[in-house]
């Protein structure tokens, strides 16, 4: 049911049917779009929406998925997700499947609104500001949101991966605001890491392309980072990701990079392949990574595809 393209803007403009149907609310219903339901329960969550920012173009909200059995005032690890779409289109439901799973596993998962060109007439700069304000809001309101700031991660896909990186690395557009909190881990799906002419987005950022380019601002204090990327990605060149991996290694930053042969941009989304192969593989590795850094406890709800196939 996907109408896909290697162009980042088009990926989210021509969205899969389930992103266009607001009444489809469960991850199992999403999975049935390819006639392959998931074999595990991800309905053990509650959803709350709160406003974190008022802008001239829109009211921006956080969509908070919490474990169903958790008390509202209980503190837990959390991850804040940003959707993809080239800073042009998209919406917070992009990472709803991941958020429902992670909430069912025992942590809070939050998907954030931010301004995009098609809906709000804005540039990537406003998107960066919104992302950083979202993280700042969560950190400043952690007690009322039930978030343990010592275990608050960020994540995102494509342009959303860029915004996740910017919450830690890019402060050139803060307009005097105080941003004292830095994420404690990052989970990135085919992220835009280089917005210079060698990467993606330089034409939209113009003179600000280097200021907004995370790979040009890596630091030794970056948190542990997990990256998934398709080797056939023609939107975000795989060389950009390998360059970031090399630089992070030189800085001594803990990083895990997973490359997928023959996979194009957006390969990780649910419904992209029959059986949701790469959605499940990347979700499993996300679970393993978050467990390694104490955001989750216990075992994943499923085995990786390669392990399952061995028994067939």
C-alpha positions as CSV (number, residue, x, y, z in Angstrom):
1,X,0.0,0.0,0.0
2,X,3.0,2.3,-0.2
3,X,3.6,4.8,-2.9
4,X,7.3,5.3,-2.4
5,X,10.1,7.3,-3.9
6,X,13.7,7.9,-3.1
7,X,12.9,11.6,-2.9
8,X,12.5,12.5,0.8
9,X,9.8,15.0,0.1
10,X,7.8,12.6,-1.9
11,X,8.0,9.8,0.6
12,X,5.8,11.6,3.0
13,X,3.7,13.3,0.4
14,X,2.5,10.0,-1.0
15,X,1.8,8.3,2.2
16,X,0.7,4.8,2.9
17,X,-3.0,4.3,3.4
18,X,-2.7,3.8,7.1
19,X,-1.2,7.2,7.7
20,X,-4.2,8.7,6.0
21,X,-6.8,6.9,8.1
22,X,-7.1,8.4,11.6
23,X,-9.5,5.7,12.7
24,X,-6.9,3.0,12.3
25,X,-5.3,3.2,15.8
26,X,-3.6,-0.1,16.6
27,X,-0.3,-1.3,15.3
28,X,-1.9,-4.7,14.5
29,X,-4.4,-2.9,12.3
30,X,-1.5,-1.2,10.6
31,X,0.3,-4.5,10.1
32,X,-2.7,-5.9,8.3
33,X,-2.2,-3.5,5.4
34,X,0.2,-6.1,4.1
35,X,-2.0,-9.0,5.3
36,X,0.6,-9.9,7.8
37,X,-0.5,-9.1,11.4
38,X,2.2,-8.8,14.0
39,X,2.5,-11.7,16.4
40,X,2.8,-9.7,19.6
41,X,0.6,-7.4,21.6
42,X,1.3,-3.6,21.4
43,X,-2.0,-2.4,22.8
44,X,-0.8,-2.0,26.4
45,X,-0.5,1.8,26.3
46,X,-2.5,5.0,27.0
47,X,-2.3,8.1,24.9
48,X,-2.3,11.7,26.1
49,X,-1.8,14.9,24.0
50,X,-0.5,18.2,25.4
51,X,0.5,21.5,23.9
52,X,4.2,22.4,24.2
53,X,4.4,25.4,21.9
54,X,2.2,28.0,20.3
55,X,3.5,29.5,17.0
56,X,1.9,31.9,14.5
57,X,1.3,29.0,12.2
58,X,0.0,26.3,14.5
59,X,-0.4,24.9,18.0
60,X,2.3,22.2,18.4
61,X,1.6,19.1,20.6
62,X,3.3,16.2,22.2
63,X,1.6,12.8,21.8
64,X,2.6,10.7,24.8
65,X,2.3,6.9,24.8
66,X,2.6,5.5,28.3
67,X,2.5,1.9,29.6
68,X,-1.1,1.1,30.4
69,X,-0.2,-0.2,33.9
70,X,2.0,2.7,34.9
71,X,0.6,5.4,37.2
72,X,0.3,8.8,35.7
73,X,2.8,10.4,38.1
74,X,5.3,7.5,37.9
75,X,8.7,8.4,36.5
76,X,10.0,6.3,33.6
77,X,12.6,6.4,30.8
78,X,11.3,8.1,27.6
79,X,12.1,8.7,24.0
80,X,11.0,11.7,21.9
81,X,10.4,10.9,18.2
82,X,10.4,13.3,15.2
83,X,8.7,12.3,11.9
84,X,10.3,12.4,8.5
85,X,9.3,14.2,5.3
86,X,12.1,16.5,4.2
87,X,10.9,19.3,6.5
88,X,8.1,19.6,3.9
89,X,5.4,17.2,5.0
90,X,4.5,14.4,7.4
91,X,2.9,14.2,10.8
92,X,3.4,12.7,14.3
93,X,1.8,9.3,13.4
94,X,5.0,8.3,11.5
95,X,6.4,6.9,14.7
96,X,3.2,5.8,16.3
97,X,3.9,2.1,15.7
98,X,7.3,2.3,17.3
99,X,5.8,4.4,20.2
100,X,3.0,1.9,20.9
101,X,5.5,-1.0,21.0
102,X,7.9,0.8,23.3
103,X,5.1,1.9,25.6
104,X,3.9,-1.6,25.8
105,X,7.4,-2.7,26.7
106,X,7.5,-0.3,29.6
107,X,8.8,3.2,28.7
108,X,7.1,6.4,27.6
109,X,7.4,7.2,23.9
110,X,6.5,10.7,22.7
111,X,5.9,11.9,19.1
112,X,6.2,15.6,18.5
113,X,4.6,18.0,16.1
114,X,6.7,20.5,14.3
115,X,6.2,23.0,11.5
116,X,6.7,21.9,7.9
117,X,6.6,23.7,4.6
118,X,3.5,22.3,2.9
119,X,1.3,22.9,5.9
120,X,2.8,25.9,7.6
121,X,5.0,27.7,4.9
122,X,8.1,27.3,7.1
123,X,11.7,26.4,6.5
124,X,13.9,23.7,8.1
125,X,15.1,26.4,10.6
126,X,11.6,26.5,12.2
127,X,11.6,22.7,12.4
128,X,14.9,22.7,14.2
129,X,13.6,25.3,16.7
130,X,10.5,23.3,17.3
131,X,12.4,20.1,17.9
132,X,14.7,21.7,20.4
133,X,11.8,23.4,22.1
134,X,10.0,20.0,22.3
135,X,13.0,18.4,24.1
136,X,13.4,21.4,26.3
137,X,9.7,21.3,27.3
138,X,9.9,17.6,28.1
139,X,13.0,18.1,30.2
140,X,11.5,21.1,32.0
141,X,8.2,19.4,32.7
142,X,9.6,16.0,33.4
143,X,8.0,15.6,36.8
144,X,4.5,16.3,35.6
145,X,5.0,14.2,32.5
146,X,6.5,11.3,34.4
147,X,9.8,11.3,32.6
148,X,13.1,10.4,34.0
149,X,15.5,12.9,32.5
150,X,18.5,10.7,33.2
151,X,17.0,8.3,30.7
152,X,15.5,10.6,28.0
153,X,16.4,9.7,24.4
154,X,15.5,11.2,21.0
155,X,14.8,9.5,17.7
156,X,13.6,10.1,14.2
157,X,13.6,9.2,10.6
158,X,15.1,11.1,7.6
159,X,14.5,14.8,8.3
160,X,13.2,13.7,11.7
161,X,16.5,12.0,12.3
162,X,18.2,15.3,11.4
163,X,16.0,17.1,14.0
164,X,16.9,14.5,16.6
165,X,20.6,15.1,16.0
166,X,19.9,18.9,16.2
167,X,18.5,18.6,19.6
168,X,22.0,17.7,20.8
169,X,24.3,19.3,18.3
170,X,22.9,22.4,16.6
171,X,22.2,25.5,18.7
172,X,22.8,28.2,16.1
173,X,19.0,29.0,15.8
174,X,18.0,29.1,19.5
175,X,17.4,32.9,19.5
176,X,18.7,33.4,23.0
177,X,16.7,30.5,24.6
178,X,18.3,28.4,27.2
179,X,18.7,24.7,26.2
180,X,20.5,23.0,29.0
181,X,19.3,19.5,28.5
182,X,21.0,17.0,26.1
183,X,19.5,13.6,25.2
184,X,21.0,10.5,26.7
185,X,20.7,8.4,23.6
186,X,19.7,8.7,20.0
187,X,17.9,6.3,17.6
188,X,18.1,7.3,14.0
189,X,16.5,5.8,10.9
190,X,18.1,6.8,7.5
191,X,18.8,10.3,9.1
192,X,19.8,13.4,7.3
193,X,23.2,14.0,8.8
194,X,24.8,16.3,6.3
195,X,22.9,19.4,4.9
196,X,25.8,20.7,2.9
197,X,25.9,20.3,-0.9
198,X,27.4,16.8,-0.3
199,X,24.2,15.7,1.5
200,X,20.5,16.6,1.5
201,X,18.8,19.9,2.0
202,X,21.4,22.5,1.1
203,X,19.1,24.2,-1.4
204,X,16.4,24.7,1.3
205,X,18.8,25.9,4.0
206,X,20.9,28.2,1.8
207,X,23.5,30.1,3.7
208,X,22.5,28.2,6.9
209,X,23.3,24.8,5.4
210,X,26.6,24.2,7.4
211,X,25.2,25.7,10.6
212,X,22.3,23.1,10.4
213,X,24.5,20.2,9.4
214,X,25.0,17.8,12.4
215,X,28.0,15.9,10.9
216,X,29.8,19.3,11.0
217,X,29.1,19.7,14.7
218,X,29.8,16.3,16.3
219,X,31.2,16.4,19.8
220,X,32.9,14.0,22.3
221,X,29.9,14.5,24.6
222,X,27.4,13.0,22.1
223,X,25.2,10.3,23.6
224,X,25.3,6.7,22.5
225,X,23.8,6.6,19.0
226,X,22.0,3.9,17.0
227,X,21.8,4.4,13.2
228,X,19.9,2.4,10.5
229,X,20.6,3.0,6.8
230,X,19.9,1.5,3.4
231,X,22.9,1.1,1.2
232,X,20.8,1.9,-1.9
233,X,19.4,5.1,-0.4
234,X,19.6,7.9,-3.0
235,X,18.0,10.5,-0.8
236,X,20.6,10.5,2.0
237,X,23.8,9.1,0.5
238,X,25.2,6.2,2.5
239,X,28.6,7.9,2.3
240,X,27.2,10.6,4.6
241,X,26.4,8.0,7.2
242,X,29.8,6.3,6.9
243,X,31.5,9.7,7.3
244,X,29.6,10.3,10.5
245,X,30.5,6.8,11.7
246,X,34.1,7.5,11.1
247,X,34.0,10.9,12.8
248,X,32.2,9.5,15.8
249,X,34.7,6.7,16.1
250,X,37.5,9.2,16.1
251,X,35.8,11.2,18.9
252,X,35.3,8.0,20.9
253,X,31.5,8.4,20.8
254,X,29.6,5.0,21.3
255,X,27.8,4.3,18.1
256,X,26.1,1.4,16.4
257,X,25.6,1.6,12.6
258,X,23.5,-1.0,10.8
259,X,23.6,-1.0,7.0
260,X,21.1,-2.8,4.8
261,X,22.1,-3.9,1.3
262,X,19.8,-2.9,-1.6
263,X,17.5,-1.0,0.7
264,X,16.3,2.5,-0.2
265,X,15.0,5.5,1.8
266,X,12.3,4.7,4.2
267,X,12.9,0.9,4.2
268,X,12.3,0.7,8.0
269,X,8.7,1.7,7.9
270,X,6.0,-0.8,8.8
271,X,4.3,-2.2,5.7
272,X,7.2,-1.5,3.4
273,X,8.0,-5.2,2.9
274,X,5.8,-8.3,3.1
275,X,6.1,-9.6,6.6
276,X,7.4,-6.2,7.8
277,X,10.9,-7.6,7.7
278,X,12.9,-4.4,8.1
279,X,10.4,-2.7,10.4
280,X,10.8,-5.7,12.7
281,X,14.6,-6.0,12.3
282,X,15.1,-2.3,13.1
283,X,12.6,-2.4,16.0
284,X,14.3,-5.4,17.5
285,X,17.7,-3.7,17.3
286,X,16.1,-0.5,18.8
287,X,14.8,-2.7,21.7
288,X,18.2,-4.3,22.2
289,X,20.0,-0.9,22.1
290,X,17.5,0.7,24.6
291,X,17.8,-2.3,26.9
292,X,21.6,-2.1,26.7
293,X,21.5,1.5,28.0
294,X,18.8,0.7,30.6
295,X,15.8,2.4,29.0
296,X,14.1,-1.0,28.8
297,X,14.3,-4.1,30.9
298,X,13.6,-7.7,30.1
299,X,13.3,-9.4,26.7
300,X,11.8,-8.0,23.5
301,X,8.3,-9.2,22.6
302,X,9.6,-11.0,19.5
303,X,12.7,-12.6,18.0
304,X,14.6,-11.1,15.1
305,X,13.6,-12.3,11.6
306,X,16.8,-14.1,11.0
307,X,16.3,-16.2,14.2
308,X,12.7,-16.9,13.3
309,X,13.7,-18.1,9.8
310,X,16.2,-20.6,11.2
311,X,13.5,-22.7,12.7
312,X,11.5,-22.9,9.4
